[in-house]
């Protein structure tokens, strides 16, 4: 069960006031700016589920109706608010990388926008859930989400009644989950002209080659997790004799078993505990994707393993130079995001929206992302706020 993350007076005294002034500058009406602050405050201070009803109980019965309208029925645009959040965080904690992460929101019933039934490999069972891609900035001490794209399966895109009931905009068309990753990055990283740092993607349904190519076209280097038997051609003098035919990623790593070398990596278990230095075995092999041709941009397949374990626990495709050290560093950045999603983002209610509208979902996730930023800034970097 979620609990209040930090004391309300600490939130209102520093980080919430600092962030809120910039975050809601695009909202013309003062009552909307006030409701936005109330909503973030409710996400941070309400115990249990962060429903509008529970948040309103702290303020009084009349607050619930106004907050419901502000999230579900209002017309304010969440994109400028997200852009302000990204700009604020970029100035405060310049990103060293971005992470595109999948968020799964289990649901009961079929009416929540985007909900569908799918088989979860991690859970080993079929789930009824919404799925969305979040784009996170990762700095020295702070990780925070600033953009989200809700994945809409064909059952929603092609059903006119469901689209109308959820108020899904007409310009939202069909896309794969991999397309969703690239669109989420394009509409934030590229469109908002954020610093061109590497983008880390660990989403099983995102095609690694297409994702690397798509991010490169936007001007962003990529580190993409390889799941399964991705076919590649070896293009590395260290593995002579293996480049004549397509090989799967696991086969290439097996051929490169003599190339694995120990490297230090930092593992962060909890925000309250210091990072632990551990040793990983890492190997990088130059490869090309099918159809790339001899002049295609060079790629590296990187395997990461724990000492004593047979076969790589992780495989990554990247276009970064010095791929072994780079991938290890950015893979650990993805783990930091996983940790903070569990310890902060879920606790401020990112998955607690119970409305059915497309706009309401996006407004809620926008303000939950802001609540995440307030929480981590209040505890991790008060000196950074003062410096800004």
Residue pairs with C-beta under 8 A, 6 or more apart in sequence:
1 48
1 49
2 47
2 48
2 49
2 50
2 346
2 347
2 348
2 349
2 352
3 47
3 48
3 347
4 44
4 45
4 46
4 47
5 44
5 344
5 347
5 348
5 375
6 44
6 375
6 378
6 379
7 45
8 41
8 44
8 45
10 378
11 41
11 44
11 45
11 374
11 375
11 378
12 41
14 377
14 378
14 382
14 385
15 373
15 374
15 375
15 377
15 378
15 382
15 385
16 37
16 40
16 41
16 44
16 374
18 377
18 385
18 388
19 85
19 88
19 370
19 373
19 374
19 377
20 33
20 36
20 37
20 40
20 370
22 84
22 87
22 88
23 36
23 81
23 84
23 85
23 88
23 370
24 32
24 33
24 36
24 37
24 81
25 84
26 77
26 80
26 81
26 84
27 33
27 36
27 76
27 81
32 70
32 74
32 76
35 66
35 67
35 70
36 70
36 81
36 367
38 59
38 63
38 67
39 55
39 67
39 70
39 71
39 367
40 367
40 370
40 371
40 374
42 50
42 54
42 55
42 56
42 58
42 59
42 67
43 50
43 55
43 348
43 349
43 367
43 368
43 371
44 348
44 371
44 374
44 375
45 58
46 54
46 55
46 57
46 58
46 349
47 54
48 54
49 349
49 352
50 348
50 349
50 352
50 368
51 352
51 354
52 64
52 67
52 68
52 71
53 64
55 63
55 64
55 67
56 63
56 64
56 67
57 64
68 355
70 76
70 363
71 353
71 355
71 360
71 363
71 364
71 367
72 355
72 357
72 359
72 360
72 363
73 357
73 360
74 363
76 363
78 359
78 362
78 363
78 366
79 187
81 366
81 370
82 146
82 147
82 188
82 366
82 369
83 188
83 192
85 144
85 146
85 366
85 369
85 370
85 373
86 137
86 146
86 147
86 188
86 192
86 194
87 192
88 373
89 95
89 137
89 139
89 142
89 144
89 146
89 373
90 137
90 194
90 195
91 388
92 139
92 142
92 377
92 381
92 384
92 385
92 388
93 137
93 139
93 140
93 141
93 142
93 381
93 384
94 139
94 195
95 137
95 138
95 139
95 194
95 195
95 197
96 138
96 139
96 140
96 197
96 333
97 138
97 197
97 198
97 199
97 200
97 223
97 330
97 333
98 135
98 136
98 137
98 138
98 185
98 189
98 194
98 197
98 198
98 199
98 200
98 220
99 135
99 136
99 138
99 143
99 199
99 200
99 201
99 202
99 333
99 334
99 337
100 133
100 134
100 135
100 136
100 181
100 184
100 185
100 199
100 200
100 201
100 203
100 206
101 133
101 134
101 136
101 145
101 202
101 203
101 334
101 337
101 338
101 341
102 131
102 132
102 133
102 134
102 177
102 203
103 131
103 132
103 133
103 134
103 148
103 341
103 350
103 351
104 120
104 127
104 129
104 130
104 131
105 129
105 130
105 131
105 132
105 351
106 127
106 128
106 129
107 115
107 128
107 129
107 130
108 128
109 115
109 128
110 128
111 165
111 356
112 130
112 354
112 355
112 356
113 130
113 150
113 152
113 156
113 166
113 168
113 356
113 357
113 358
113 361
114 130
114 131
114 132
114 150
114 151
114 152
114 153
114 156
114 358
114 361
115 128
115 129
115 130
116 128
116 129
116 153
116 155
116 156
117 126
117 127
117 128
118 126
118 127
118 129
118 131
119 125
119 126
119 127
120 126
120 127
120 129
121 204
130 150
130 151
130 361
131 150
131 151
131 177
132 148
132 149
132 150
132 151
132 365
133 148
133 149
133 151
133 177
133 180
133 181
133 184
133 203
134 145
134 147
134 148
134 184
135 145
135 146
135 147
135 148
135 184
135 185
135 188
135 189
136 143
136 144
136 145
136 146
136 337
137 143
137 144
137 146
137 194
138 333
138 336
138 337
141 380
141 381
141 384
142 373
142 376
142 377
142 380
142 381
142 384
143 333
143 336
143 337
143 340
143 376
144 340
144 369
144 372
144 373
144 376
145 345
145 369
145 372
146 188
146 369
147 184
147 187
147 188
148 184
148 362
148 365
148 366
148 369
149 180
149 183
149 184
149 187
150 358
150 361
150 362
151 175
151 177
151 180
152 168
152 172
152 174
152 175
154 174
155 162
156 162
156 163
156 166
156 168
157 163
157 172
157 173
157 174
158 174
162 168
165 356
166 356
166 357
166 358
167 357
167 358
167 359
168 358
169 358
172 358
175 183
176 205
177 203
177 205
177 206
178 203
178 205
178 206
178 207
178 210
178 211
181 201
181 203
181 206
181 211
182 210
182 211
182 214
182 215
185 199
185 214
185 215
185 218
185 220
186 218
188 194
189 199
189 218
189 220
190 218
190 219
190 220
196 219
196 220
196 221
197 220
197 221
198 220
198 221
198 222
198 223
198 320
198 326
198 330
199 215
199 220
199 221
199 222
199 223
200 222
200 223
200 224
200 330
200 331
200 333
200 334
201 211
201 215
201 222
201 223
201 224
201 225
202 224
202 225
202 334
203 225
204 225
204 227
204 228
206 224
208 224
208 225
208 226
208 230
208 317
209 230
209 289
209 317
211 222
211 224
212 222
212 224
212 299
212 317
212 318
212 319
215 221
215 222
216 222
216 297
216 319
221 318
221 319
221 320
222 317
222 318
222 319
222 320
223 316
223 317
223 318
223 320
223 326
223 327
223 330
223 331
224 316
224 317
224 318
225 314
225 315
225 316
225 334
226 249
226 301
226 315
226 316
226 317
228 249
229 248
229 249
229 250
230 248
230 249
230 317
231 246
231 247
231 248
231 290
232 246
232 247
232 248
232 249
232 252
232 287
232 288
232 289
232 290
232 299
232 301
233 243
233 245
233 246
233 247
233 287
233 288
233 289
233 290
234 242
234 243
234 247
234 252
234 255
234 285
234 286
234 287
235 243
235 286
235 287
235 288
235 298
236 243
236 285
236 286
236 287
238 256
238 259
238 285
239 252
239 255
239 256
239 259
239 285
242 252
242 255
246 290
247 255
249 301
249 315
249 317
250 311
250 312
250 315
252 285
252 287
252 301
253 283
253 285
253 301
253 303
253 311
253 312
253 315
254 311
256 283
256 285
256 303
257 283
259 283
259 284
259 285
260 281
260 282
260 283
260 303
260 305
261 281
261 282
261 283
261 324
262 279
262 280
262 281
262 282
262 307
263 279
263 280
263 281
263 282
263 324
263 325
263 328
264 277
264 278
264 279
264 280
265 277
265 278
265 279
265 280
265 328
265 329
265 332
266 275
266 276
266 277
266 278
266 332
267 275
267 276
267 277
267 278
267 332
267 335
268 275
268 276
268 332
268 335
268 336
268 339
269 276
269 339
270 339
270 343
271 339
271 340
271 343
271 344
271 379
271 380
279 307
280 304
280 305
280 306
280 307
280 328
281 304
281 305
281 306
281 307
282 302
282 303
282 304
282 305
282 324
282 325
282 327
282 328
283 302
283 303
283 312
283 324
284 300
284 301
284 302
284 303
284 323
284 324
284 327
285 300
285 301
285 302
286 298
286 299
286 300
287 299
287 300
287 301
287 317
288 296
288 298
288 299
289 296
289 299
297 319
298 319
299 317
299 318
299 319
300 317
300 318
300 319
300 320
300 323
300 327
301 315
301 316
301 317
302 315
302 316
302 317
302 318
302 323
302 324
302 327
303 312
303 314
303 315
304 312
304 313
304 314
304 315
304 316
304 327
304 328
304 331
305 311
305 312
305 313
305 314
306 313
314 331
316 327
316 331
318 326
318 327
320 326
320 327
340 372
340 376
344 372
344 375
344 376
345 368
345 369
345 372
347 375
348 368
348 371
348 372
348 375
349 368
349 371
350 365
350 368
350 369
350 372
352 364
353 360
353 361
353 364
353 365
355 361
355 364
377 384
377 385
